[in-house]
């Protein structure tokens, strides 16, 4: 199982931290690269659009929705590790 790591990111002009497992961070990085945006700008979008109570949960839900999309199936699954990679193989 992947350890939860606290990472600092600057969004909306202020620094904040999110606690995510490596697998979720890896998937978030892949999604940002695929969209041609920075991780910070993607997290800022997630923050604006989320309905969950905290940012880390909002990011996890966003990643889950993204990896369930059919077009995600063609991305580099080998780079993913942890629970996201396992859940992707089970879908």
Buried (B, 14 or more C-beta within 10 A) or exposed (E): EBEEEEBEBEBEEEEEEBBBBBBBBBBBBBBBBBEEBEBEEBBBBBBEEBEEEEBBBBBBBBBBEBBEEEEBEEBEBEEBBBBBBEBBEEE
